[in-house]
Amino acid sequence: MTTPFIQFSNIAKSFGTNYVLKDINLSIYKGEITVIIGKSGSGKSVLLKHIIGLMEQDSGQIFIKGKPLSQLTSNMKKEFQKTLSYMFQDNALFDFMNIYDNIALPLMENSSFPENQIKEMVLTRMEQLGLTGTQNKFPAQLSGGMKKRVALARALVIDPQIVLFDEPTSGLDPVRKKNVHLMIQEYQEQFGFTAVIVTHAIPEIFKITQRIAMLDNGIIKFEGSKEDLLNSHSKTVNNFIRGEKF
């Protein structure tokens, strides 16, 4: 059986007496789109923060390509984090910076890239994502859909192995939600990165994902393919999908 790219084994996390993650077991496979669904406050974003290294579990192990993250050296952890990119819920674009500088920011923060290489990498990503000609504009001059493209271009400019998406379609109408999902699918297929998406956009998101995990009160209630999810006999899972109380 294929070794997961990232694996959570009995991960627990609490804030005081509030247990947000309870013995989480989850496998994320290379080159797939994995979607994490669940009610607000169920621990989805906390799970993402453990992957990117913004939080550390109270107990359990996180494995990277079969190796415990806790046993990696400091340099190895830094190298792993360089392969990660994060697309924020609200895009997190800087209004005082033009589009070029917003996209170039992750590269400019890494002094190892010379200026001419940064320019080539940024302009290449802008062309690939249909942003050519916008480099001197500012975020306020772009539509909501174009801002999403800029945020994705910034996430992809470092050529990441993994991209984490935190509610990428929050606040968008159904048409724009569909467009963002198709955009993620298109570029995931083009660049081959592993995607982890936290979202409430169901069932629309099921059209682009290979694997789904459902969190409820810090517990994984389901993990598997979208076909398995839709055929699940779990009352909790089915009620959530239908938007009913559980």
C-alpha positions in Angstrom: 0.0 0.0 0.0 1.2 3.5 -0.8 2.8 5.4 2.1 0.8 8.6 2.8 2.6 11.9 2.1 1.3 13.2 5.4 -0.2 11.0 8.1 -1.8 12.0 11.4 -1.6 9.2 14.1 -3.7 9.7 17.3 -3.2 13.5 17.2 -4.8 15.4 20.1 -4.9 19.1 20.7 -6.6 21.1 23.4 -6.7 24.7 24.5 -7.2 24.6 28.2 -10.2 22.3 28.8 -11.4 22.6 25.2 -10.3 19.5 23.3 -10.2 20.6 19.6 -8.7 17.5 18.1 -9.2 14.1 19.7 -7.1 11.1 18.6 -7.1 12.2 14.9 -6.0 9.6 12.4 -5.8 10.9 8.8 -3.9 10.1 5.7 -3.0 12.6 2.9 -1.7 11.1 -0.3 0.7 12.7 -2.8 -0.8 14.2 -5.9 -4.4 14.1 -4.6 -7.0 16.7 -3.6 -8.1 15.9 0.0 -11.1 17.8 1.3 -11.8 18.3 5.0 -15.4 19.1 5.8 -17.3 19.6 9.0 -19.3 22.2 11.1 -17.8 25.5 12.1 -15.6 25.0 15.1 -15.0 21.3 14.5 -11.2 21.7 14.3 -10.6 21.9 10.5 -8.4 25.0 10.5 -6.5 23.7 13.6 -5.7 20.6 11.6 -4.3 22.7 8.8 -2.1 24.6 11.2 -0.5 21.4 12.4 0.5 20.6 8.8 2.1 24.0 8.2 3.8 24.0 11.6 1.9 26.9 13.2 0.7 24.5 16.0 2.1 21.5 17.7 0.1 18.6 18.9 -0.3 17.7 22.6 0.1 14.0 21.8 0.3 11.6 18.9 2.6 11.7 15.8 2.7 13.4 12.4 4.5 11.4 9.8 6.1 13.0 6.6 6.7 10.3 3.9 6.7 7.7 6.7 9.1 9.5 9.0 8.0 11.0 12.3 8.0 14.8 12.1 9.3 14.9 15.7 12.4 13.0 14.6 13.4 15.3 11.8 16.2 17.7 12.4 15.6 21.5 12.5 17.0 21.8 9.0 14.9 19.0 7.7 11.7 20.6 9.1 12.6 23.9 7.5 13.1 22.2 4.2 9.7 20.5 4.5 8.1 23.8 5.3 9.6 25.3 2.2 7.6 22.8 0.2 4.3 24.1 1.7 2.1 26.9 0.5 -1.0 28.4 2.1 -4.0 30.1 0.4 -5.8 32.1 3.0 -9.6 32.4 3.3 -9.7 36.1 2.6 -6.8 36.0 0.0 -4.5 38.0 2.4 -3.4 40.3 -0.4 -1.6 43.5 0.6 -3.6 46.5 -0.6 -0.5 48.8 -0.7 1.4 46.4 -2.9 0.8 45.9 -6.6 0.0 42.5 -8.0 3.5 41.7 -9.1 4.9 42.4 -5.6 2.1 40.5 -3.9 2.9 37.4 -6.0 6.7 37.9 -5.6 6.5 38.2 -1.8 7.4 34.6 -0.9 10.4 34.7 -3.2 11.6 38.1 -2.0 11.5 36.8 1.6 13.9 34.1 0.5 17.2 36.0 -0.2 18.6 33.0 -2.2 16.7 34.1 -5.3 18.3 36.7 -7.5 16.1 39.5 -8.8 16.1 38.3 -12.5 15.0 34.8 -11.4 12.2 36.2 -9.2 10.9 38.3 -12.2 11.0 35.2 -14.5 9.2 33.0 -11.9 6.5 35.6 -11.1 5.8 36.5 -14.8 5.6 32.8 -15.7 3.0 32.1 -13.0 1.0 35.2 -13.9 0.9 34.1 -17.5 -0.2 30.5 -16.5 -3.0 31.9 -14.3 -4.3 34.4 -16.8 -2.9 37.5 -15.0 -0.7 38.9 -17.7 -1.0 42.7 -17.8 -2.1 43.1 -14.2 1.3 43.4 -12.6 1.1 47.1 -12.0 -2.5 47.1 -10.7 -3.5 46.9 -7.1 -5.9 44.4 -5.4 -8.7 47.0 -5.2 -8.7 47.3 -8.9 -9.4 43.6 -9.5 -12.6 41.5 -9.3 -13.1 38.9 -6.6 -12.3 36.1 -9.0 -9.1 37.8 -10.2 -8.0 38.3 -6.6 -8.4 34.5 -6.0 -6.1 34.0 -9.0 -3.5 36.3 -7.6 -3.7 34.5 -4.2 -3.2 31.2 -6.0 -0.4 32.5 -8.1 1.4 33.6 -4.9 0.8 30.2 -3.4 2.2 28.5 -6.5 5.1 30.8 -7.2 7.5 28.8 -5.0 6.5 25.6 -6.9 5.2 23.9 -3.7 4.6 20.2 -3.2 1.6 20.9 -1.0 -0.9 23.7 -1.1 -3.3 24.2 1.9 -6.6 26.0 1.2 -8.6 27.4 4.1 -12.2 28.1 2.9 -11.1 29.2 -0.6 -14.7 30.0 -1.7 -15.9 31.8 1.4 -18.2 34.7 0.6 -18.5 33.8 -3.1 -21.8 33.3 -5.0 -22.4 29.8 -6.5 -21.0 30.7 -10.0 -17.8 32.1 -8.6 -17.5 29.1 -6.2 -17.7 26.8 -9.1 -15.0 28.8 -11.0 -12.6 28.7 -8.0 -13.1 24.9 -7.6 -12.4 24.4 -11.3 -9.4 26.7 -11.1 -7.9 24.6 -8.2 -8.6 21.4 -10.1 -7.1 22.7 -13.3 -3.8 23.9 -11.7 -3.6 20.9 -9.4 -3.6 18.7 -12.5 -1.2 21.0 -14.3 1.4 21.4 -11.6 0.8 18.1 -9.7 0.8 19.5 -6.2 -1.0 17.8 -3.3 -4.0 19.9 -2.2 -5.7 20.0 1.2 -8.9 22.0 1.2 -10.9 23.0 4.3 -14.4 24.0 3.1 -18.1 24.2 3.7 -18.9 24.2 0.0 -20.7 20.9 -0.2 -21.7 19.0 -2.3 -20.0 21.2 -5.0 -16.4 20.4 -3.8 -17.0 16.7 -4.3 -16.7 17.2 -8.1 -12.9 17.8 -7.8 -11.7 15.8 -4.9 -10.3 12.3 -4.6 -10.4 11.9 -0.8 -12.7 13.4 1.9 -12.4 13.5 5.7 -15.2 14.7 7.9 -14.5 16.2 11.3 -17.1 16.5 14.0 -16.3 17.8 17.5 -12.6 17.1 16.9 -13.2 13.5 15.8 -12.8 12.0 12.3 -16.2 10.6 11.5 -15.4 9.6 8.0 -12.3 9.2 5.7 -12.4 7.8 2.2 -13.4 8.5 -1.4 -16.3 10.6 -2.4 -18.1 7.5 -3.6 -17.7 6.0 -0.2 -19.0 9.2 1.4 -22.1 9.3 -0.7 -22.8 5.7 0.0 -22.2 6.0 3.7 -24.8 4.7 6.2 -23.6 7.0 8.9 -26.5 9.2 10.1 -24.1 12.0 11.1 -22.4 12.0 7.7 -25.7 11.9 5.7 -27.3 14.6 7.9 -24.3 17.0 7.4 -24.3 16.5 3.6 -28.1 17.2 3.5 -27.7 20.2 5.8 -29.7 18.7 8.5 -29.1 18.9 12.3 -27.1 16.1 13.9 
